[in-house]
Amino acid sequence: MSVGIVLVSHSAKLAEGLAELAAQMAPDVTIAAAGGLAGGGIGTDYDEVVAATQRADAGAGVVLLYDLGSAQMTAELAVESLADPSAAVVVDAPLVEGAIAAAVAAQGGADRAAVAAAAASAGAPPDLTFDEGVQDGESSVELTLRNEVGLHARPAAVLVRSIAGLDAEVTVRLGDETADADSVLALMALGARQGDRIEVRAKGAQAEEALSKVKDLVEQNFGE
Amino acid sequence: MACTAETLAAALRAAAAVVAEHRAELVDLDRAIGDADHGENLDRGFTAIVSALDTATPETPAAVAKLAATTLISKVGGAAGPLYGTAFLRASVKLGDAAEVDGPLLVEALRAALEGVQARGKAVGGDATMVDALLPAVSAAEEASGSGVAAILAAAADAADKGAESTVDLVPRKGRASYLGERAKGHLDPGARSTALLLRAFAEAAK
């Protein structure tokens, strides 16, 4: 049972297209599109947002993202109207990046607060840090990306999902930059392409398991 | 004179007539700085309120206000739907189960409506929004608190008119008009205008 996601947009096409994109990276998450007016026009439909929020709630709560202006008010009002308003939260985040980050976090089993945090942090510049070398207690493995698109959106999402839930802190280094491997956007920001050599590092009780999972993925070209 | 469910329903019907009458004016105001749908949206919402009241008039003033709130939220759309909807919803909560609304309770409900609008839209006075009509209206209502429902609403409507006029000289800082910046100066804010119209309609109905 994962956290559900509602995309509130003035445009039905925008909401549906984004739901389609996010679903590709989070196949088991309910991503409900609530875009446009009931008659097909541009606008936000309160009743539709309430219905989408109820549809998206499988019991683990819902995170709502919105596009512009009044979509935020409609989303907030919809949440307040729920029998249990604490079941859902409206997040201020860039819609596309936020939806992807939230969907991947939800797919990985994150709770509602963590899914909301993933969406909200998608607005900040991706969290890349300057490489400080392998730390005490950290294991590492170097791998060469052979898949066609490198660490692009879908492979990055697959990687994040593969280690979600493991008791391990995992980072990926390319050149002199490292990214937290629990962030799709940070991994994408590394810009690792086909042929690039990355170093995966992990520490924690399940560090070895995490490294082996990532190694398998890379060797299997992320299932491409 | 205190306000009952019936008188509040009658005031809403009067407001619906005023909105219909000023529909084109609100559309024109909104065309200058927004998307030209404020008059049409509000008219649709108040027409729906009248239809709902025709079906059945709820028993308490709070229930009438809540009916108005849910109808506006569902039917108006845009920013005006959630904002006016929240205003009526918060007022409804404040009215509780009172069978009649006296002056002091009315003032409390108006204050709650203002706070709801500000919480929802995050606008303050001077942003060139409906808050510029509602904020002085609530202050005037509070000053007139001891003088009965009709006098309170008349004072609020006068202040709202002046407040709405003040938006002409303001640079909008919230809502779609804010995208225009300085270019939106010289225009009366449609939301402030509709707020003033509604308060005037309520004041006339209470006479």
HADDOCK unambig.tbl for C-alpha pairs under 7 A between the chains (distance, minus, plus):
assign (segid A and resid 43 and name CA) (segid B and resid 77 and name CA) 6.94 0.50 0.50
assign (segid A and resid 43 and name CA) (segid B and resid 78 and name CA) 6.35 0.50 0.50
assign (segid A and resid 44 and name CA) (segid B and resid 77 and name CA) 6.35 0.50 0.50
assign (segid A and resid 44 and name CA) (segid B and resid 78 and name CA) 6.60 0.50 0.50
assign (segid A and resid 45 and name CA) (segid B and resid 77 and name CA) 6.39 0.50 0.50
assign (segid A and resid 46 and name CA) (segid B and resid 73 and name CA) 6.66 0.50 0.50
assign (segid A and resid 46 and name CA) (segid B and resid 74 and name CA) 5.67 0.50 0.50
assign (segid A and resid 47 and name CA) (segid B and resid 74 and name CA) 6.17 0.50 0.50
assign (segid A and resid 69 and name CA) (segid B and resid 175 and name CA) 6.58 0.50 0.50
assign (segid A and resid 70 and name CA) (segid B and resid 78 and name CA) 5.62 0.50 0.50
assign (segid A and resid 70 and name CA) (segid B and resid 79 and name CA) 4.65 0.50 0.50
assign (segid A and resid 73 and name CA) (segid B and resid 82 and name CA) 6.09 0.50 0.50
assign (segid A and resid 73 and name CA) (segid B and resid 120 and name CA) 6.21 0.50 0.50
assign (segid A and resid 74 and name CA) (segid B and resid 82 and name CA) 5.98 0.50 0.50
assign (segid A and resid 77 and name CA) (segid B and resid 82 and name CA) 6.80 0.50 0.50
